[in-house]
Amino acid sequence: MSRSNVAPTVPVARSTPSPRNLAGWLVACSRGIHWYLRELMGDSSYARYLAHRATHNDPTPPQSEREFWRQKHRDNAASPRSRCC
């Protein structure tokens, strides 16, 4: 194959994203960051606790959110694990 038979490549111009696409991208990023921070800080623990109880059909009433956090902090203080702070 000789060089004369190959078509020259033309660089493709990249268009700037429209404001609508950029807004959608920013919303998606902010949702991802919000989810990450909630998981990192443990804010979603109570929601996971309630979901777990709902799937396992526990007949006892669930703890209130206040009781849940008190118990969680009490357990963490009684048996400390590796953590950042």
PDB file with one MODEL, atoms N, CA, C and O in Angstrom:
MODEL        1
ATOM      1  N   MET A   1       0.849  -1.157   0.000  1.00  0.00           N
ATOM      2  CA  MET A   1       0.000   0.000   0.000  1.00  0.00           C
ATOM      3  C   MET A   1       0.901   1.228   0.000  1.00  0.00           C
ATOM      4  O   MET A   1       1.733   1.408   0.889  1.00  0.00           O
ATOM      5  N   SER A   2       0.725   2.036  -0.976  1.00  0.00           N
ATOM      6  CA  SER A   2       1.570   3.226  -1.074  1.00  0.00           C
ATOM      7  C   SER A   2       0.927   4.389  -0.354  1.00  0.00           C
ATOM      8  O   SER A   2      -0.272   4.388  -0.078  1.00  0.00           O
ATOM      9  N   ARG A   3       1.722   5.349  -0.064  1.00  0.00           N
ATOM     10  CA  ARG A   3       1.263   6.513   0.671  1.00  0.00           C
ATOM     11  C   ARG A   3       0.260   7.339  -0.122  1.00  0.00           C
ATOM     12  O   ARG A   3      -0.558   8.036   0.477  1.00  0.00           O
ATOM     13  N   SER A   4       0.296   7.284  -1.400  1.00  0.00           N
ATOM     14  CA  SER A   4      -0.600   8.098  -2.228  1.00  0.00           C
ATOM     15  C   SER A   4      -2.046   7.586  -2.187  1.00  0.00           C
ATOM     16  O   SER A   4      -2.968   8.340  -2.496  1.00  0.00           O
ATOM     17  N   ASN A   5      -2.260   6.317  -1.811  1.00  0.00           N
ATOM     18  CA  ASN A   5      -3.614   5.764  -1.760  1.00  0.00           C
ATOM     19  C   ASN A   5      -4.346   6.067  -0.465  1.00  0.00           C
ATOM     20  O   ASN A   5      -5.551   5.831  -0.378  1.00  0.00           O
ATOM     21  N   VAL A   6      -3.654   6.584   0.545  1.00  0.00           N
ATOM     22  CA  VAL A   6      -4.262   6.827   1.850  1.00  0.00           C
ATOM     23  C   VAL A   6      -4.850   8.234   1.871  1.00  0.00           C
ATOM     24  O   VAL A   6      -4.177   9.209   1.536  1.00  0.00           O
ATOM     25  N   ALA A   7      -6.110   8.322   2.267  1.00  0.00           N
ATOM     26  CA  ALA A   7      -6.762   9.627   2.339  1.00  0.00           C
ATOM     27  C   ALA A   7      -6.218  10.396   3.533  1.00  0.00           C
ATOM     28  O   ALA A   7      -6.022   9.820   4.603  1.00  0.00           O
ATOM     29  N   PRO A   8      -5.977  11.674   3.366  1.00  0.00           N
ATOM     30  CA  PRO A   8      -5.458  12.448   4.499  1.00  0.00           C
ATOM     31  C   PRO A   8      -6.540  12.578   5.580  1.00  0.00           C
ATOM     32  O   PRO A   8      -7.728  12.699   5.278  1.00  0.00           O
ATOM     33  N   THR A   9      -6.109  12.551   6.829  1.00  0.00           N
ATOM     34  CA  THR A   9      -7.068  12.685   7.926  1.00  0.00           C
ATOM     35  C   THR A   9      -7.310  14.161   8.193  1.00  0.00           C
ATOM     36  O   THR A   9      -6.393  14.981   8.172  1.00  0.00           O
ATOM     37  N   VAL A  10      -8.544  14.463   8.438  1.00  0.00           N
ATOM     38  CA  VAL A  10      -8.924  15.843   8.695  1.00  0.00           C
ATOM     39  C   VAL A  10      -9.269  15.950  10.177  1.00  0.00           C
ATOM     40  O   VAL A  10     -10.101  15.188  10.669  1.00  0.00           O
ATOM     41  N   PRO A  11      -8.643  16.884  10.900  1.00  0.00           N
ATOM     42  CA  PRO A  11      -8.995  16.999  12.309  1.00  0.00           C
ATOM     43  C   PRO A  11     -10.449  17.436  12.474  1.00  0.00           C
ATOM     44  O   PRO A  11     -10.943  18.296  11.745  1.00  0.00           O
ATOM     45  N   VAL A  12     -11.112  16.832  13.435  1.00  0.00           N
ATOM     46  CA  VAL A  12     -12.512  17.136  13.693  1.00  0.00           C
ATOM     47  C   VAL A  12     -12.567  18.271  14.704  1.00  0.00           C
ATOM     48  O   VAL A  12     -11.957  18.199  15.770  1.00  0.00           O
ATOM     49  N   ALA A  13     -13.294  19.303  14.363  1.00  0.00           N
ATOM     50  CA  ALA A  13     -13.432  20.428  15.281  1.00  0.00           C
ATOM     51  C   ALA A  13     -14.389  20.040  16.394  1.00  0.00           C
ATOM     52  O   ALA A  13     -15.478  19.528  16.137  1.00  0.00           O
ATOM     53  N   ARG A  14     -13.981  20.282  17.620  1.00  0.00           N
ATOM     54  CA  ARG A  14     -14.846  19.981  18.757  1.00  0.00           C
ATOM     55  C   ARG A  14     -15.715  21.191  19.033  1.00  0.00           C
ATOM     56  O   ARG A  14     -15.234  22.320  19.133  1.00  0.00           O
ATOM     57  N   SER A  15     -16.987  20.934  19.152  1.00  0.00           N
ATOM     58  CA  SER A  15     -17.895  22.029  19.434  1.00  0.00           C
ATOM     59  C   SER A  15     -17.993  22.210  20.948  1.00  0.00           C
ATOM     60  O   SER A  15     -17.820  21.257  21.708  1.00  0.00           O
ATOM     61  N   THR A  16     -18.263  23.401  21.363  1.00  0.00           N
ATOM     62  CA  THR A  16     -18.440  23.642  22.791  1.00  0.00           C
ATOM     63  C   THR A  16     -19.821  23.132  23.189  1.00  0.00           C
ATOM     64  O   THR A  16     -20.767  23.222  22.406  1.00  0.00           O
ATOM     65  N   PRO A  17     -19.939  22.601  24.393  1.00  0.00           N
ATOM     66  CA  PRO A  17     -21.235  22.064  24.810  1.00  0.00           C
ATOM     67  C   PRO A  17     -22.258  23.184  24.938  1.00  0.00           C
ATOM     68  O   PRO A  17     -21.932  24.310  25.315  1.00  0.00           O
ATOM     69  N   SER A  18     -23.476  22.854  24.621  1.00  0.00           N
ATOM     70  CA  SER A  18     -24.539  23.848  24.752  1.00  0.00           C
ATOM     71  C   SER A  18     -24.801  24.091  26.236  1.00  0.00           C
ATOM     72  O   SER A  18     -24.491  23.230  27.060  1.00  0.00           O
ATOM     73  N   PRO A  19     -25.356  25.225  26.588  1.00  0.00           N
ATOM     74  CA  PRO A  19     -25.646  25.484  28.002  1.00  0.00           C
ATOM     75  C   PRO A  19     -26.547  24.438  28.630  1.00  0.00           C
ATOM     76  O   PRO A  19     -26.436  24.149  29.822  1.00  0.00           O
ATOM     77  N   ARG A  20     -27.434  23.873  27.837  1.00  0.00           N
ATOM     78  CA  ARG A  20     -28.327  22.835  28.367  1.00  0.00           C
ATOM     79  C   ARG A  20     -27.535  21.583  28.742  1.00  0.00           C
ATOM     80  O   ARG A  20     -27.767  20.996  29.799  1.00  0.00           O
ATOM     81  N   ASN A  21     -26.601  21.172  27.882  1.00  0.00           N
ATOM     82  CA  ASN A  21     -25.781  20.005  28.194  1.00  0.00           C
ATOM     83  C   ASN A  21     -24.877  20.286  29.385  1.00  0.00           C
ATOM     84  O   ASN A  21     -24.669  19.412  30.226  1.00  0.00           O
ATOM     85  N   LEU A  22     -24.346  21.484  29.460  1.00  0.00           N
ATOM     86  CA  LEU A  22     -23.480  21.853  30.565  1.00  0.00           C
ATOM     87  C   LEU A  22     -24.256  21.864  31.880  1.00  0.00           C
ATOM     88  O   LEU A  22     -23.746  21.407  32.903  1.00  0.00           O
ATOM     89  N   ALA A  23     -25.468  22.376  31.863  1.00  0.00           N
ATOM     90  CA  ALA A  23     -26.298  22.398  33.068  1.00  0.00           C
ATOM     91  C   ALA A  23     -26.610  20.974  33.526  1.00  0.00           C
ATOM     92  O   ALA A  23     -26.559  20.676  34.720  1.00  0.00           O
ATOM     93  N   GLY A  24     -26.930  20.103  32.583  1.00  0.00           N
ATOM     94  CA  GLY A  24     -27.195  18.711  32.924  1.00  0.00           C
ATOM     95  C   GLY A  24     -25.975  18.031  33.516  1.00  0.00           C
ATOM     96  O   GLY A  24     -26.083  17.245  34.457  1.00  0.00           O
ATOM     97  N   TRP A  25     -24.822  18.338  32.962  1.00  0.00           N
ATOM     98  CA  TRP A  25     -23.574  17.770  33.457  1.00  0.00           C
ATOM     99  C   TRP A  25     -23.306  18.260  34.877  1.00  0.00           C
ATOM    100  O   TRP A  25     -22.911  17.477  35.742  1.00  0.00           O
ATOM    101  N   LEU A  26     -23.518  19.546  35.118  1.00  0.00           N
ATOM    102  CA  LEU A  26     -23.293  20.098  36.455  1.00  0.00           C
ATOM    103  C   LEU A  26     -24.241  19.501  37.485  1.00  0.00           C
ATOM    104  O   LEU A  26     -23.841  19.228  38.617  1.00  0.00           O
ATOM    105  N   VAL A  27     -25.496  19.296  37.095  1.00  0.00           N
ATOM    106  CA  VAL A  27     -26.468  18.681  38.010  1.00  0.00           C
ATOM    107  C   VAL A  27     -26.040  17.252  38.333  1.00  0.00           C
ATOM    108  O   VAL A  27     -26.094  16.833  39.489  1.00  0.00           O
ATOM    109  N   ALA A  28     -25.618  16.508  37.320  1.00  0.00           N
ATOM    110  CA  ALA A  28     -25.185  15.132  37.547  1.00  0.00           C
ATOM    111  C   ALA A  28     -23.959  15.092  38.456  1.00  0.00           C
ATOM    112  O   ALA A  28     -23.872  14.242  39.342  1.00  0.00           O
ATOM    113  N   CYS A  29     -23.027  15.990  38.246  1.00  0.00           N
ATOM    114  CA  CYS A  29     -21.834  16.033  39.094  1.00  0.00           C
ATOM    115  C   CYS A  29     -22.194  16.397  40.529  1.00  0.00           C
ATOM    116  O   CYS A  29     -21.675  15.801  41.472  1.00  0.00           O
ATOM    117  N   SER A  30     -23.076  17.369  40.695  1.00  0.00           N
ATOM    118  CA  SER A  30     -23.433  17.777  42.056  1.00  0.00           C
ATOM    119  C   SER A  30     -24.167  16.658  42.784  1.00  0.00           C
ATOM    120  O   SER A  30     -23.991  16.490  43.991  1.00  0.00           O
ATOM    121  N   ARG A  31     -24.984  15.894  42.071  1.00  0.00           N
ATOM    122  CA  ARG A  31     -25.666  14.754  42.705  1.00  0.00           C
ATOM    123  C   ARG A  31     -24.659  13.701  43.133  1.00  0.00           C
ATOM    124  O   ARG A  31     -24.769  13.124  44.215  1.00  0.00           O
ATOM    125  N   GLY A  32     -23.683  13.457  42.280  1.00  0.00           N
ATOM    126  CA  GLY A  32     -22.647  12.481  42.611  1.00  0.00           C
ATOM    127  C   GLY A  32     -21.824  12.916  43.806  1.00  0.00           C
ATOM    128  O   GLY A  32     -21.507  12.105  44.675  1.00  0.00           O
ATOM    129  N   ILE A  33     -21.479  14.184  43.853  1.00  0.00           N
ATOM    130  CA  ILE A  33     -20.707  14.707  44.981  1.00  0.00           C
ATOM    131  C   ILE A  33     -21.538  14.639  46.253  1.00  0.00           C
ATOM    132  O   ILE A  33     -21.026  14.281  47.314  1.00  0.00           O
ATOM    133  N   HIS A  34     -22.813  14.979  46.153  1.00  0.00           N
ATOM    134  CA  HIS A  34     -23.697  14.914  47.322  1.00  0.00           C
ATOM    135  C   HIS A  34     -23.794  13.483  47.843  1.00  0.00           C
ATOM    136  O   HIS A  34     -23.705  13.258  49.050  1.00  0.00           O
ATOM    137  N   TRP A  35     -23.973  12.523  46.954  1.00  0.00           N
ATOM    138  CA  TRP A  35     -24.047  11.113  47.365  1.00  0.00           C
ATOM    139  C   TRP A  35     -22.744  10.692  48.031  1.00  0.00           C
ATOM    140  O   TRP A  35     -22.767  10.047  49.080  1.00  0.00           O
ATOM    141  N   TYR A  36     -21.602  11.051  47.431  1.00  0.00           N
ATOM    142  CA  TYR A  36     -20.302  10.650  47.956  1.00  0.00           C
ATOM    143  C   TYR A  36     -20.089  11.198  49.365  1.00  0.00           C
ATOM    144  O   TYR A  36     -19.647  10.473  50.256  1.00  0.00           O
ATOM    145  N   LEU A  37     -20.403  12.474  49.563  1.00  0.00           N
ATOM    146  CA  LEU A  37     -20.209  13.076  50.881  1.00  0.00           C
ATOM    147  C   LEU A  37     -21.139  12.465  51.928  1.00  0.00           C
ATOM    148  O   LEU A  37     -20.737  12.270  53.075  1.00  0.00           O
ATOM    149  N   ARG A  38     -22.390  12.160  51.536  1.00  0.00           N
ATOM    150  CA  ARG A  38     -23.305  11.512  52.480  1.00  0.00           C
ATOM    151  C   ARG A  38     -22.781  10.134  52.889  1.00  0.00           C
ATOM    152  O   ARG A  38     -22.844   9.769  54.064  1.00  0.00           O
ATOM    153  N   GLU A  39     -22.269   9.376  51.933  1.00  0.00           N
ATOM    154  CA  GLU A  39     -21.728   8.057  52.244  1.00  0.00           C
ATOM    155  C   GLU A  39     -20.455   8.166  53.080  1.00  0.00           C
ATOM    156  O   GLU A  39     -20.253   7.390  54.015  1.00  0.00           O
ATOM    157  N   LEU A  40     -19.613   9.113  52.749  1.00  0.00           N
ATOM    158  CA  LEU A  40     -18.349   9.293  53.458  1.00  0.00           C
ATOM    159  C   LEU A  40     -18.586   9.671  54.918  1.00  0.00           C
ATOM    160  O   LEU A  40     -17.912   9.161  55.814  1.00  0.00           O
ATOM    161  N   MET A  41     -19.534  10.556  55.151  1.00  0.00           N
ATOM    162  CA  MET A  41     -19.801  11.040  56.508  1.00  0.00           C
ATOM    163  C   MET A  41     -20.764  10.126  57.279  1.00  0.00           C
ATOM    164  O   MET A  41     -20.929  10.296  58.487  1.00  0.00           O
ATOM    165  N   GLY A  42     -21.394   9.172  56.610  1.00  0.00           N
ATOM    166  CA  GLY A  42     -22.293   8.237  57.286  1.00  0.00           C
ATOM    167  C   GLY A  42     -23.709   8.746  57.434  1.00  0.00           C
ATOM    168  O   GLY A  42     -24.488   8.173  58.196  1.00  0.00           O
ATOM    169  N   ASP A  43     -24.067   9.810  56.724  1.00  0.00           N
ATOM    170  CA  ASP A  43     -25.410  10.379  56.859  1.00  0.00           C
ATOM    171  C   ASP A  43     -26.510   9.441  56.384  1.00  0.00           C
ATOM    172  O   ASP A  43     -27.659   9.582  56.804  1.00  0.00           O
ATOM    173  N   SER A  44     -26.190   8.505  55.535  1.00  0.00           N
ATOM    174  CA  SER A  44     -27.214   7.612  54.994  1.00  0.00           C
ATOM    175  C   SER A  44     -27.372   6.337  55.830  1.00  0.00           C
ATOM    176  O   SER A  44     -28.107   5.432  55.435  1.00  0.00           O
ATOM    177  N   SER A  45     -26.702   6.255  56.961  1.00  0.00           N
ATOM    178  CA  SER A  45     -26.760   5.042  57.782  1.00  0.00           C
ATOM    179  C   SER A  45     -28.170   4.742  58.277  1.00  0.00           C
ATOM    180  O   SER A  45     -28.603   3.590  58.259  1.00  0.00           O
ATOM    181  N   TYR A  46     -28.883   5.766  58.715  1.00  0.00           N
ATOM    182  CA  TYR A  46     -30.232   5.530  59.238  1.00  0.00           C
ATOM    183  C   TYR A  46     -31.174   5.054  58.132  1.00  0.00           C
ATOM    184  O   TYR A  46     -31.998   4.169  58.363  1.00  0.00           O
ATOM    185  N   ALA A  47     -31.063   5.625  56.946  1.00  0.00           N
ATOM    186  CA  ALA A  47     -31.900   5.184  55.823  1.00  0.00           C
ATOM    187  C   ALA A  47     -31.588   3.728  55.462  1.00  0.00           C
ATOM    188  O   ALA A  47     -32.500   2.962  55.148  1.00  0.00           O
ATOM    189  N   ARG A  48     -30.315   3.343  55.503  1.00  0.00           N
ATOM    190  CA  ARG A  48     -29.951   1.946  55.239  1.00  0.00           C
ATOM    191  C   ARG A  48     -30.486   1.028  56.328  1.00  0.00           C
ATOM    192  O   ARG A  48     -30.915  -0.091  56.047  1.00  0.00           O
ATOM    193  N   TYR A  49     -30.459   1.500  57.570  1.00  0.00           N
ATOM    194  CA  TYR A  49     -31.011   0.729  58.698  1.00  0.00           C
ATOM    195  C   TYR A  49     -32.496   0.457  58.479  1.00  0.00           C
ATOM    196  O   TYR A  49     -32.951  -0.674  58.649  1.00  0.00           O
ATOM    197  N   LEU A  50     -33.250   1.484  58.106  1.00  0.00           N
ATOM    198  CA  LEU A  50     -34.686   1.307  57.871  1.00  0.00           C
ATOM    199  C   LEU A  50     -34.945   0.381  56.686  1.00  0.00           C
ATOM    200  O   LEU A  50     -35.852  -0.450  56.740  1.00  0.00           O
ATOM    201  N   ALA A  51     -34.163   0.513  55.624  1.00  0.00           N
ATOM    202  CA  ALA A  51     -34.330  -0.360  54.457  1.00  0.00           C
ATOM    203  C   ALA A  51     -34.022  -1.807  54.822  1.00  0.00           C
ATOM    204  O   ALA A  51     -34.714  -2.723  54.377  1.00  0.00           O
ATOM    205  N   HIS A  52     -32.987  -2.015  55.631  1.00  0.00           N
ATOM    206  CA  HIS A  52     -32.628  -3.370  56.059  1.00  0.00           C
ATOM    207  C   HIS A  52     -33.760  -3.988  56.881  1.00  0.00           C
ATOM    208  O   HIS A  52     -34.111  -5.150  56.680  1.00  0.00           O
ATOM    209  N   ARG A  53     -34.327  -3.216  57.800  1.00  0.00           N
ATOM    210  CA  ARG A  53     -35.431  -3.722  58.625  1.00  0.00           C
ATOM    211  C   ARG A  53     -36.654  -4.045  57.769  1.00  0.00           C
ATOM    212  O   ARG A  53     -37.355  -5.023  58.027  1.00  0.00           O
ATOM    213  N   ALA A  54     -36.906  -3.230  56.759  1.00  0.00           N
ATOM    214  CA  ALA A  54     -38.067  -3.470  55.895  1.00  0.00           C
ATOM    215  C   ALA A  54     -37.908  -4.756  55.094  1.00  0.00           C
ATOM    216  O   ALA A  54     -38.886  -5.470  54.876  1.00  0.00           O
ATOM    217  N   THR A  55     -36.699  -5.057  54.657  1.00  0.00           N
ATOM    218  CA  THR A  55     -36.496  -6.262  53.851  1.00  0.00           C
ATOM    219  C   THR A  55     -36.441  -7.525  54.693  1.00  0.00           C
ATOM    220  O   THR A  55     -36.690  -8.616  54.178  1.00  0.00           O
ATOM    221  N   HIS A  56     -36.121  -7.404  55.981  1.00  0.00           N
ATOM    222  CA  HIS A  56     -36.012  -8.593  56.826  1.00  0.00           C
ATOM    223  C   HIS A  56     -37.230  -8.806  57.721  1.00  0.00           C
ATOM    224  O   HIS A  56     -37.218  -9.693  58.574  1.00  0.00           O
ATOM    225  N   ASN A  57     -38.277  -8.007  57.540  1.00  0.00           N
ATOM    226  CA  ASN A  57     -39.552  -8.182  58.243  1.00  0.00           C
ATOM    227  C   ASN A  57     -39.386  -8.334  59.753  1.00  0.00           C
ATOM    228  O   ASN A  57     -39.922  -9.274  60.339  1.00  0.00           O
ATOM    229  N   ASP A  58     -38.665  -7.440  60.376  1.00  0.00           N
ATOM    230  CA  ASP A  58     -38.484  -7.461  61.829  1.00  0.00           C
ATOM    231  C   ASP A  58     -39.772  -6.959  62.486  1.00  0.00           C
ATOM    232  O   ASP A  58     -40.218  -5.855  62.176  1.00  0.00           O
ATOM    233  N   PRO A  59     -40.384  -7.742  63.387  1.00  0.00           N
ATOM    234  CA  PRO A  59     -41.682  -7.338  63.962  1.00  0.00           C
ATOM    235  C   PRO A  59     -41.578  -6.205  64.980  1.00  0.00           C
ATOM    236  O   PRO A  59     -42.577  -5.531  65.231  1.00  0.00           O
ATOM    237  N   THR A  60     -40.417  -5.972  65.571  1.00  0.00           N
ATOM    238  CA  THR A  60     -40.286  -4.907  66.567  1.00  0.00           C
ATOM    239  C   THR A  60     -40.258  -3.548  65.866  1.00  0.00           C
ATOM    240  O   THR A  60     -39.804  -3.445  64.727  1.00  0.00           O
ATOM    241  N   PRO A  61     -40.738  -2.518  66.540  1.00  0.00           N
ATOM    242  CA  PRO A  61     -40.715  -1.191  65.913  1.00  0.00           C
ATOM    243  C   PRO A  61     -39.282  -0.690  65.769  1.00  0.00           C
ATOM    244  O   PRO A  61     -38.446  -0.962  66.631  1.00  0.00           O
ATOM    245  N   PRO A  62     -38.988   0.029  64.709  1.00  0.00           N
ATOM    246  CA  PRO A  62     -37.611   0.519  64.510  1.00  0.00           C
ATOM    247  C   PRO A  62     -37.272   1.617  65.514  1.00  0.00           C
ATOM    248  O   PRO A  62     -38.157   2.292  66.041  1.00  0.00           O
ATOM    249  N   GLN A  63     -36.006   1.780  65.762  1.00  0.00           N
ATOM    250  CA  GLN A  63     -35.545   2.857  66.634  1.00  0.00           C
ATOM    251  C   GLN A  63     -35.836   4.195  65.971  1.00  0.00           C
ATOM    252  O   GLN A  63     -35.897   4.296  64.746  1.00  0.00           O
ATOM    253  N   SER A  64     -36.014   5.212  66.791  1.00  0.00           N
ATOM    254  CA  SER A  64     -36.121   6.554  66.219  1.00  0.00           C
ATOM    255  C   SER A  64     -34.739   6.947  65.709  1.00  0.00           C
ATOM    256  O   SER A  64     -33.737   6.320  66.054  1.00  0.00           O
ATOM    257  N   GLU A  65     -34.697   7.969  64.903  1.00  0.00           N
ATOM    258  CA  GLU A  65     -33.402   8.385  64.368  1.00  0.00           C
ATOM    259  C   GLU A  65     -32.466   8.815  65.496  1.00  0.00           C
ATOM    260  O   GLU A  65     -31.268   8.532  65.469  1.00  0.00           O
ATOM    261  N   ARG A  66     -33.024   9.489  66.466  1.00  0.00           N
ATOM    262  CA  ARG A  66     -32.213   9.925  67.609  1.00  0.00           C
ATOM    263  C   ARG A  66     -31.644   8.722  68.371  1.00  0.00           C
ATOM    264  O   ARG A  66     -30.458   8.712  68.701  1.00  0.00           O
ATOM    265  N   GLU A  67     -32.462   7.721  68.649  1.00  0.00           N
ATOM    266  CA  GLU A  67     -31.995   6.511  69.340  1.00  0.00           C
ATOM    267  C   GLU A  67     -30.946   5.779  68.510  1.00  0.00           C
ATOM    268  O   GLU A  67     -29.957   5.278  69.045  1.00  0.00           O
ATOM    269  N   PHE A  68     -31.170   5.722  67.197  1.00  0.00           N
ATOM    270  CA  PHE A  68     -30.228   5.043  66.306  1.00  0.00           C
ATOM    271  C   PHE A  68     -28.844   5.673  66.399  1.00  0.00           C
ATOM    272  O   PHE A  68     -27.847   4.968  66.554  1.00  0.00           O
ATOM    273  N   TRP A  69     -28.780   7.018  66.302  1.00  0.00           N
ATOM    274  CA  TRP A  69     -27.478   7.690  66.333  1.00  0.00           C
ATOM    275  C   TRP A  69     -26.815   7.572  67.697  1.00  0.00           C
ATOM    276  O   TRP A  69     -25.595   7.424  67.779  1.00  0.00           O
ATOM    277  N   ARG A  70     -27.602   7.637  68.772  1.00  0.00           N
ATOM    278  CA  ARG A  70     -27.023   7.462  70.109  1.00  0.00           C
ATOM    279  C   ARG A  70     -26.398   6.074  70.241  1.00  0.00           C
ATOM    280  O   ARG A  70     -25.283   5.929  70.741  1.00  0.00           O
ATOM    281  N   GLN A  71     -27.131   5.055  69.786  1.00  0.00           N
ATOM    282  CA  GLN A  71     -26.621   3.686  69.856  1.00  0.00           C
ATOM    283  C   GLN A  71     -25.378   3.525  68.989  1.00  0.00           C
ATOM    284  O   GLN A  71     -24.419   2.871  69.399  1.00  0.00           O
ATOM    285  N   LYS A  72     -25.386   4.108  67.807  1.00  0.00           N
ATOM    286  CA  LYS A  72     -24.231   3.995  66.901  1.00  0.00           C
ATOM    287  C   LYS A  72     -22.987   4.635  67.516  1.00  0.00           C
ATOM    288  O   LYS A  72     -21.900   4.059  67.463  1.00  0.00           O
ATOM    289  N   HIS A  73     -23.143   5.810  68.092  1.00  0.00           N
ATOM    290  CA  HIS A  73     -22.001   6.478  68.726  1.00  0.00           C
ATOM    291  C   HIS A  73     -21.547   5.736  69.981  1.00  0.00           C
ATOM    292  O   HIS A  73     -20.351   5.673  70.266  1.00  0.00           O
ATOM    293  N   ARG A  74     -22.487   5.180  70.726  1.00  0.00           N
ATOM    294  CA  ARG A  74     -22.140   4.386  71.902  1.00  0.00           C
ATOM    295  C   ARG A  74     -21.345   3.146  71.495  1.00  0.00           C
ATOM    296  O   ARG A  74     -20.353   2.804  72.140  1.00  0.00           O
ATOM    297  N   ASP A  75     -21.776   2.473  70.429  1.00  0.00           N
ATOM    298  CA  ASP A  75     -21.062   1.286  69.944  1.00  0.00           C
ATOM    299  C   ASP A  75     -19.662   1.643  69.446  1.00  0.00           C
ATOM    300  O   ASP A  75     -18.707   0.908  69.700  1.00  0.00           O
ATOM    301  N   ASN A  76     -19.538   2.767  68.738  1.00  0.00           N
ATOM    302  CA  ASN A  76     -18.235   3.193  68.233  1.00  0.00           C
ATOM    303  C   ASN A  76     -17.282   3.549  69.371  1.00  0.00           C
ATOM    304  O   ASN A  76     -16.084   3.278  69.288  1.00  0.00           O
ATOM    305  N   ALA A  77     -17.808   4.154  70.429  1.00  0.00           N
ATOM    306  CA  ALA A  77     -16.959   4.511  71.569  1.00  0.00           C
ATOM    307  C   ALA A  77     -16.545   3.261  72.351  1.00  0.00           C
ATOM    308  O   ALA A  77     -15.436   3.208  72.883  1.00  0.00           O
ATOM    309  N   ALA A  78     -17.416   2.265  72.426  1.00  0.00           N
ATOM    310  CA  ALA A  78     -17.115   1.047  73.175  1.00  0.00           C
ATOM    311  C   ALA A  78     -16.084   0.166  72.454  1.00  0.00           C
ATOM    312  O   ALA A  78     -15.255  -0.474  73.101  1.00  0.00           O
ATOM    313  N   SER A  79     -16.136   0.134  71.131  1.00  0.00           N
ATOM    314  CA  SER A  79     -15.194  -0.690  70.367  1.00  0.00           C
ATOM    315  C   SER A  79     -14.642   0.132  69.206  1.00  0.00           C
ATOM    316  O   SER A  79     -15.114  -0.006  68.077  1.00  0.00           O
ATOM    317  N   PRO A  80     -13.652   0.983  69.464  1.00  0.00           N
ATOM    318  CA  PRO A  80     -13.115   1.828  68.395  1.00  0.00           C
ATOM    319  C   PRO A  80     -12.425   1.008  67.318  1.00  0.00           C
ATOM    320  O   PRO A  80     -11.764   0.007  67.595  1.00  0.00           O
ATOM    321  N   ARG A  81     -12.595   1.457  66.094  1.00  0.00           N
ATOM    322  CA  ARG A  81     -11.956   0.815  64.947  1.00  0.00           C
ATOM    323  C   ARG A  81     -11.076   1.843  64.266  1.00  0.00           C
ATOM    324  O   ARG A  81     -11.018   3.003  64.674  1.00  0.00           O
ATOM    325  N   SER A  82     -10.412   1.413  63.252  1.00  0.00           N
ATOM    326  CA  SER A  82      -9.583   2.334  62.478  1.00  0.00           C
ATOM    327  C   SER A  82     -10.484   3.333  61.781  1.00  0.00           C
ATOM    328  O   SER A  82     -11.394   2.950  61.045  1.00  0.00           O
ATOM    329  N   ARG A  83     -10.235   4.598  62.007  1.00  0.00           N
ATOM    330  CA  ARG A  83     -11.028   5.646  61.369  1.00  0.00           C
ATOM    331  C   ARG A  83     -10.170   6.898  61.268  1.00  0.00           C
ATOM    332  O   ARG A  83      -9.107   7.000  61.881  1.00  0.00           O
ATOM    333  N   CYS A  84     -10.653   7.832  60.490  1.00  0.00           N
ATOM    334  CA  CYS A  84      -9.853   9.020  60.202  1.00  0.00           C
ATOM    335  C   CYS A  84      -9.830  10.004  61.364  1.00  0.00           C
ATOM    336  O   CYS A  84      -8.833  10.703  61.549  1.00  0.00           O
ATOM    337  N   CYS A  85     -10.908  10.080  62.158  1.00  0.00           N
ATOM    338  CA  CYS A  85     -10.915  11.078  63.230  1.00  0.00           C
ATOM    339  C   CYS A  85     -11.648  10.577  64.461  1.00  0.00           C
ATOM    340  O   CYS A  85     -11.746  11.295  65.456  1.00  0.00           O
TER     341      CYS A  85
ENDMDL
END
